[in-house]
């Protein structure tokens, strides 16, 4: 259908074209479909395929006309798009033209958005802080201490309770002489000095020996989560049942074996801990640097963003957020509808960056090679039992490579931008990196 169609520029990226479809072609297509339907139609009182065309038309005609018209409109639209090399973003909206002034044609408006022209601006004036972090022996020691803490054992001791002990108590609380909901328990375990109970309560338990009882006055804070008792004072009768002292495992062969070092070599264990901590630190530092690079790219590249793409991305993010809640055990039926505007800003940023990266990759030939992708895969295969098997699994299938390929592309973009911008190196402490994760 060689249509000569004018593209009207509306506001921003919005465009409009008016299609004129010859009725003749539409009618012919409708007639053809009707007779095909007649051959298959089962109409009561007639043998299959023998019902009169008029009856078939009465039953199926409206649907057939709609289908033929829709197909013709979509086909005509994409013919124009191809002929005029238009880059359509999202789906077009079709509306029948009010003023049908030609009885031989059916006129319809198509409104749609086009992709913006993306020109990455001058990066040379952009200042980027490039983070780096060293993992020293002190960090390895700190991590080993955490791992020891996770393997704490409690052994029964015959002495008064002190901080860091695990105690088992019975307690019964009263407010104005009346027992209250949740105010009493038997054989209740907790570790002293970790703020699990209110300070006055913990202070009352400290110093007690097994079998001893004591009345302790406790004031609930005004903002206490239990509304009925917030701001009130209770008296708890506390009886101590058991005191156990914390014992941390020694950093020895046995401990190394627990951490998966088969021969129990402590030096090997330290190396393994250092490798794991370094991998996590490098990942977080790379995330920080990537975020800084993306901010720089956004700062120098101005363009309109297709609303249709932001809408699609927002929908995806809402779906992901919902799925996250469900994965955390929330009931899908109880979940409220999350408001779309919660995600709009983030979705706009993602769409913008997607368009900028696509432009930059094409312009600067930053497509990752097979080796680049393999390097990314090898990096996260390290934490598996059999890295070679993981690498093989990913590299054996183009679809599985999509994720690693996207990461490899981002890495090349980061490297390219850092090569262009004004970069200052910033050494971050281990705690800064581990405490503040890059978004």
N, C-alpha and C positions, 0 to 999 in steps of 0.2 A: 504494500500500500504506500506508494511514493507520495507522502503528504508533505507539503511545504508548510511548516508550522512556525509561528513566531513565539519565541520564549520571552515572556514578560518578566522583568525584574521587579519583585515586590520588595518589602523591607528586608534588609540583611541578606540572609542566604535563601530566602523564600522566592520561588519562581512559580510561574503559572503558564500553562499552554492550553489552548482550546483545540480539541480534536473534533473533526467532522467526519463521521462514519457514514458511508452510503447505506441507505436503508435496503437497497437492492441486495447487497451482499448478506446483510443480517437476515432478511426474509428467506433467502435461499438456504442459509445455514439452519434456520428454524424449521423450514419444510423438511430438510434432509433428516434432522434429528427426530422430527415428529414421525416420519415414515419408518425410521429405525425403531422407534418406541412402539409403533403400531404392530410391527412384526413380533415383538416380544411380549406385548401387553396381555395380561390375563384379566379379562373383564367378564363379570358374572353374566351367564346366559349366552356367551359366545365361545367358540373354540379359540385356543391361543392363536393370536395373529389375525383373527377374523373380525374383530370389533371395528365399527365404522370410524373413519378418521376423525369425524366431528366429535364422537364420544371421547376418543383418545385425547383430542385437543382440549376438550372441556376438563378432563381429569389432570392432564400433565402439561398443557400448553403454557400456563403462566410460569411454571418452574423452568421449562425449556427456554422460553424467551429471556428470562432473567439470566440464565446460565450463558446463553449465546451472547447476550449483550455484554455481560461481565468479561467473558473471554475476549471478545472483540476489542473492548476498551483497553484491557491490560496489554493485549498484543500490540495494538496501535501505539500505546504509550511507549512501550519499550522499543518499538521500531524507531520512533522519533528520538528517544534517548540515545540509541546506538548511532543513528545518522548524524546527530548533532554532538556526539561525544560528550554527553552530559554525565557528570558524576553525581548520581542521586544518593542522598543520605536518608536512610529509613524508608518508610513506605509512602507512596503518594496517596492523596485524598481526592476522590472523584466526586464531582457535583454536576448534575444535569444543568445545562444552560437554560435560564428562564425564557429567553427570547429565541424560540426555535423558528427562525425566519426562512428556512429553506426546507420544503417538504421532501426533498430527495435525500437529505442528510440528517443524522442525529448528532447534535452538538453536546459535547461534555467538557467541563473544565477539569484539568488535573493540576492540583497544587502540591508542591513538593519542596524539599530543601536540597541544596547541592553542598558538596564538600567545600570547605573554605580553601583558599590558596594559602599554604603555610610557608612563610619565609622566616627561617630561623635567623634571629638578629645577631648582632656583634657580641661574641662571648668574651672578647679580649679585655673588656672593662669590668667584667663580672668578678667579684671577689668571692672565692670559695675557700672555706676552712677544710683542709683534708685531715681527718682524724687518724691517729695511729695509737696503738697500745702495746706495751711489752708485757708478756706474761713472765714474771720472775719467780724465784723460789718461794718468796713470801706468799704469792698467790696460790702456788701449789700447796704450801702448808695450810693456808686458810681453807682451801677446798677439802683437804684431807681431814681437817678438824670438823668440817660440816658432815663429811661422810662418817666420821667416828660418832658424831652426835646422833646421826640417824640410826646408828646401831647400838644405842645406849641400852644397857641392861640394868634392872633394878633388883638389888639384893636386900633381903630383910636385915634390919639392924636393931639392936636393943639400946636405943638412946632417944633423947628428945628430938622432935621433928625440927629440921632446919631448912633453909632455902635450898632449892634444887632436889630435895627429897620428893619421892612420890608417896603420898599419904592416902590411906583409905579411911573414910570417916562415916559416921552416922550424924545427921543433923535434923533438928526440928525447930522451925522458926515460928514465932507468934508476933502479931501486931496488936497492941492493946489487949493482950491475953488471948487473942483469937488466932487459931491456925489459919494459914492462907494457901491458896493454890500454888503448887511448885515450891513450897517453903520447906519441904522435908524430903529426906532420902536416906536409904541405907546402903552401906558398902559403896560409897561414892568415891572414886579415885580421881586425884588430880595432882599436878606437880606444883609444889610451892614456889612462889617467887616469879612465876611467869605471867601473873596478872589474869589467870583464868577465873578467879573469884574476886569479889570486891576487896579492896585493901584492908578494911577493918576485919573482915572475915578471915583473910589469910594471916593477919597479925595475931588473931585469936588462936589459930591452929599452931603457929610456930611456938616451940617450947613445950608442947604437950608430949606426954609419953603414952605408950600403948595402954589402953584401959582407962585413961584419965578423961574426965568430962569437964566442960567449962561453959558458962553462959557468956555470950558475946553480943554486944549491942552494935548493930550495923545500920547506918543511914543510907537509904537508896538515893542516888542522885535524881534531880528533877527530870533529867532527860533519859532516865532508865527505860530500857525497851519494854519491860513489863508495866503497862499503864496503871494497873490497880495498886502497885506498890511504890511507884515513882514518887520521890519526895518524902516518903514515910520512913519511920525508924522501926526496926524489928529486933527482937531478942532471939538469938539462936542458941539452942543447947547443942553443943558439939561434943561427940565422943570419938576419940581416936582409936581406930581398930588396928592399924598397921603402919609402920614406917619402913620405907625401903630407900637405900641410898643408890644414887646413880653410879654405875661403873662404865667407863668408856673402854672399848677394846684397845689393846696395845697395837701400835703400828708394827706388826710382825708378819711372819710367813702366813699365819692363819688368816689375818686381816687381808693380806694381798690376795689369797685364794678366794676369799669372799667377794673380792672385786673382780674376779675372773682371770687372775694371773695364775695359770695352771701350776707352775713350779713354785709359786709363792715368793718369787724374787721381789724384794721391796723396792730396789732401784728400778726394776722394770715397771713396777706399779706406779712409781713417781713419774716415770716417762709417759706412761699411758694417761695418767691424770693430766699431765702438762699438755699432752696432745689433744685431749678432749676439751680442756679449758681453752686452749689456743684456738681450736676450731670454732667454739662458740663465740669467743672474743672477736675473731676475724670476721665471723658472719655479722655480728652486730656493728662492727666498725664499717664493714662494707655497706650495710643498710644505711648508716648515718651518712656516709659519703655519697651514696646513691641519692638519698633524699636531698642533700645539698646541691647536687648536680641538677636534679629535676627542678628544684626551686630556681636555679640560675636559668635553665632553659625556658621556664614559664615567664621569668622576668623579662627576657629579651624577645619573646615571640608573642605578638598580639594578633588575634584574629577572632572572628565570630565562631561560636561553636554550634553545630546543628542541634536544635532542641530535641529532634527525634532520637539522636544517639544518646543524649543525656538521659532521656526518658527510658531508653532500653537499658542503659547501665544502672539507672536507679532501680528499675524493676529487678535486675539481676542481684543487686546488693541487698534489696529488701528480702528476696528469696533466700539469699545466703544467710542473712541475719536470722531469719525465721528458722532455717535449718539448724543453725548453731544452737538456738534455744532448745529445739527439739532434741538435738544430740546431748544437751546437758540435762535432759530428763524432764523438760517442761511438756505439759500436755498440749498437743497441737490445737485441740478444740478450745482450750482456755486462753490461747495466746491472742492478745488484742492485735488489731491491724496496725502495723507500724506506720507512722505518717511519712509520706514520701519526702517531705521537705527536710527530714532528718538526714537524708542521703544526698540531696541535690548538689551541695557544695563539693563533696568528695567525688561524686559521679562526674561533675563538670571537670574537675582536676584530672581524673583518670582519662576521660575522653580527650581532653586537650593534650595530655602527655602522649596518649596513643597516637594521635595525629602528628605530633611533633617528632616522635621517635620514628614513625614510618617514613616521614619526609627525610629525616637526617640519615637514616640507614640507607635509603635509596641514593640520596645525594652524595654521601661520602663513602658509599660501598662498604658499609659496616656489617654485612651479612656474616654470621658466624660460619666457620669451616667445621667440618666433621671433627677435627681435632679439638676445636674450641668446645664443642658440645661434649665430647668425651671427657675433657678436663673437668667440666662442671659435674658430670655424672660421677667421675672418679672421686671427686671431693666428698660428695655425700654418700658414696659407697663405702668409704673408709670406716664408717661407724657400724657396718654390718659384719657378720661372722665371715662371709665369703665375698669380699669386694668384687672379685673377678666375675662371679656369677651375676651380681647386680648390674655391673657394667654391660655384660653380654645381653641381659634382659632388656635394658633400655635401648641399647644400640641396635637390637634386632628388629625394631618396629618403629616406623616413621611417626606413628601417632604418639607413642610413649616418649619420643624425643621432643615433642612440642614444648613441654614445660622447661626442660633443660635448655632447649634452643632459645626460648624467650629470655632466660637468665643470662645465657652467653651473649645475646644481643645487647641486653642492658649493660653488661660488663664492658662491652666494646664501646658503647655510647659514653659510659662514665669515663673510660680511658681517653676517648676523643675529646670530651669537654674539658677534662682536667688538663689536657695538653694545650688547650686554647686559652683558658681563663687565667686570672691572677690567683695563684694558689698559695695559701700559707699553710704550713704544716702545723698541726696542733696535737701535741701528745696528751692523751687523756689518761687519767688513772684508771686502774682496773675497776674500781667501784663506780666511777662515772659511767663507764661503758655498761657494766652489768646492772646498774641501778636505773639508768635512763635508757630504755630501749628506744631505738628510732622507730617512728611510726611507719 
